[in-house]
Amino acid sequence: MCGVWIVKGVWMRKSLGVACLAWVWLVMAGENSPAAQPVQSAKAYYVDANQGSDAADGLTPETAWQSIEKVNAASVQPGDSILFRRDGIWRGTLKPHSGAADARVTYGAFGQGAKPVLLGSVAVNSPADWVSEGKNVWATVGRIDLPVDVGNIIFDNGASTGVKKWSEADLREAGDFFYDGNARQVKLWSNGNPANAHRHIELALRKHIIDQSGASHVVYENLSLRYGAAHGIGGSGVRDIVVRDCDLSYIGGGHQFTTDDGRPVRFGNGIEFWSDARDCLVEGCRLWEIYDAALTNQG
């Protein structure tokens, strides 16, 4: 990596072993960090989780797209903007398109209300989502497919979280959970159906919420990323990435690997620039309840 790190105004708080709260301003500067300039042909695309349609052209709020999958598959060009409607909620992994040195691609917000929310989790809020296995152990039903590790459970928008265990035999107290990779299920200790005890239950999946591997000349601004068990923003080989005024919370906790002596290792950073990152800026962001580092450059 080529560059100089400048960090200003960082404050973090650790609690319960896995929580941190930070306001971060950071610059990773290389030889040149060119300011992106608007291009005449740039387009704005709109995304509306509630009233959009992936069959629409996305070019106006009234003809907005609906899904992250549509955004990922679209033919986005340098200088374009992809704007998510405020108060909207999306699930899945955003895979950004690269811009150019003089024409970044921007992922941001439009409309009024709270920042658009990108979730890296599966909701299991209905009693029908759970089946009893006896002895206060409840399992997610088969129609809820969990193909990757569940690193955390977030109850009632953060009122409490689960405690990850590595075998079903270790489930002994309320909130203890085990991810059964063979059955692709979560098993949770609960005194009664979990959905009767909690209004909201989110299972955080071991996936990046934004997977920016290989991307360059991209801006993320005014987005809220929550409930993912890998990194909030992660990926290698990036250049000229700007993360501005974003909120990241309840990130990390997924199973990364198991050591030769059988010890499981977990991971998950709020924002990670992995391997050969340069000319990246993070400013005005809030990060809290992060399993590992709020912000890090590694590899």
N, C-alpha and C positions, 0 to 999 in steps of 0.2 A: 504494500500500500504506500502511496505517496501522499504526504500532506502533513498538516499541523492541526492538532486538536485545540480548540478554545472552548472552555466551559464556563458559564457564568450563571450565578443565581440558582444553585441546585439545593433543594431541600428534600430529604427523605425521612420517612419514619417506618421503622420495622415493628410489627406486632404479630403475635401468634405464629411466628416462625416463617410466614409466607406472605406477609403484607408489606407493601411499601407505597408511600405517597410522595410524588415528586412533581415539582414544576421545573421544567428543564429548558434551557437555551443552550444549544450546542452548534458549533460549526466545525466541519471537517474540510479544510481548504487545501486544494492542490495548487498547481501553478496558476490555473485560471478557473474562475467560477463565473461564466458568462451569464448575464441577466437575460432571462427569456423575453423576447419581444413578440407582440401579437402579429399574426400573419393574416393577410387579407382573406384568405380562403378558409380560415378556421371556422369550425362549426361547434355549436353547443347542442349536446344531446341530453334529454331529460329522462329521469327514471322515477316512476311513481309506483310504489309497492301495492297500493290499494286500487287505483283507477287506471293504471297503465296497461298496455298490451304489447307483447313482444311482436305482434304482427304490424304494429304502427311504425312510423318512420322515426320517432323519437326526437323530432326537431322542434317541437313546441311542448309546453306543459300540457296542452290538451291532447297531444298525440304521443305521450311519453311511453317509453318502454316500461317493462315491469320487473324483470328479473336480473340478477347478477349474471346468470348464464348468457343472457342476451348481450350484456355489456362485454363479457369476456370474448364472445364470438364476433363482435362487431368489427367493421373495418374502420377503426379509429386512426386518424392521421395526426401528424405533428401539429401542435397548436390547438387541437380540439379540446373541448371540456365535456366531462360527463358529470351531470349534476343530479344528485339524489334529493327527492323532496323531503324537506324537514318534517319531523314527526313520523317518518316512515321507518320500517324495520325490514331488513333482509337477512337471509341466512345463506351461508356458503363461503367459498373462498374467492376473493377478488384477485384476478390476474391482470395487472395493468399493462397497457400498451406503451411502448416507448415513444417519446417525442424526439425533438432535435435540439441542438444546442441553442438555437435562437427561437424555438417554438416548443415549449414543454407541453405535455398532455396533463390536464388538470382534472382531478377527481374531487368534487366539492359538493356544495349544497345549494338549493334554491327554495324559495317560499318562506313562510313564517313558522316559528315554533322551535322545538328542540332539534339538536343536531341529528342528522340521519344516523341510524344505528345499524351496524354490520355485526351480526352474531355468528360465532363459531360453534354453535351448540344445537342440540335437539331438545325440544320441549316435551315434557311428559307430565302434563298438568291434569289429565283426566284419570279418574279411578280405573277406567278401562285400559289404561296404559300399563297397569301393574297386575301381577298375579301372585298370590301367596304361595310360598314354598314351605310354609310351616316354620315354627320357632322364631317368629317375628322377622323372617327373611322374605323380602318381596323382590321379584324379578320383573324387568321390563318384558313386555309381551313380544312374541316373535315377529309381529308386523313392524315393530320398530327396530330397524336394522342399524347396528352400531359397528361398522366395519373397522374402526380404529379405536385405540385406547381412549377411554374416558378418564381424563386426568383430574377432574374436579366436578362437584355438583354444587350449583348455586341455588339456594332456596330463597324464595320471596324477595327477589331483586337484591340479594346481598345481606339479608337479615342474618343468615348463617350459611355455612358451607359444609360439605361432606368431609369425611376423613378417609383417605384412600388406604385400603388394605390389600394385601397381596395373596390372600386365600379366603375362600368362603368361610373356613373355620375360624377366621379372625374377626368375623362380624359379631360384635358383642354389645354395642351400644348404639343409641339413636344417632344416625348420621354416618355410621361406618358403611363403606361401600366397597365392592369388589367388581372389577371389570373381567368378565369371563370371555376371553378372546375366542375360544372354540365355539361357544354358543352365541357370541356377539351380543351379549346381554350385560346389563348392570344388575347387580344384586345388592340390595340395600336393607340394613337393619332398621325396622320401624315398628312401633307399637300401633299397628293398624295400617290401612292403605295409605301410602305416603301422600297421595293426592288429596286425601281428606284432611291431612295435617298441614298441608302447605298449598297456598294458592298458585304459586309458580315454582316449577322445578326445571332447571336447565342443566343438561348433561354436556359438559365442555369436551369437545372432540380434539384429538391430537392432530390438528391441522392449523396452518397459519391462516389468520383471517385475511391478510393481504400477503400473497406470495409473489414477491417482486423479483425473483431470480432472473438475472440477465437484463433487467430493465434499466433504462437511462432516460434522463430528462423528464421526470415525472413530479407532479405536485399532488399531495393529499392535504386537504384543508377542510376544517369544520366538519369532521366525521367523528363518530363515537364507535369504538371497537370494543366488544365485550364477549366474555364467556368462551374463550378458546383455550385449548390445553397445550398448544405449541406456542409459537410467537404471535404477537399481535400483528406486527409487520416484520417479515423475515425474508431472507433470500441472499444469494451470493452474486458477486460480479456486477454490482450496481454502480451507477455513476450519475451525479447531479440529481439526487433525490431530495425533495423538500417535503418535510412533514410539519404542518403549521396549524396551530389552534385545534388540535385533535385531542380527544379524551380516550384513554385506554384503561380498561379495568377488568379485573378477574381474568387474568391471562396466565397460562402455564399450568404445570403440574403433570403433564403427560409423561408416560414411560418412554425414556429415550433408549436405554439399553440395560442389559444385565451383565455385571462383571463376572469374571471367571469363577469367583468364589460365591456366586449366587446373589450378590447384592444388587437390587434394582436401583437405577439412577433415573431421576426425573429432571425435567428441563422446562424452559419457557420464559422468554424475555418479552418485555413490552415492545420495544423496537430494537431489532438487531440488524446490523450491517455485517454480513458474514463474507469474509474472504475477498480481497481485492475490491473494496469499496472506496470511492473517492468523490470529493466535491459534494458532500451531503450536508444538509442543514436540517436541524430540528429546533423549532422555536415555539414558545407559547403553548406547549402541550401540557396536559395533566395526566399523570400515570399513577394508579393506585391498585392495591391488591394484585401485585405481580409476584409470581412464584420465585423467579430468579432476579435478574437485573431489570430495572426500569428501562435503561438505555445502554447499549453496548456495541462496541466494534470488536470483532473476533476473527481469528483465522488468518 
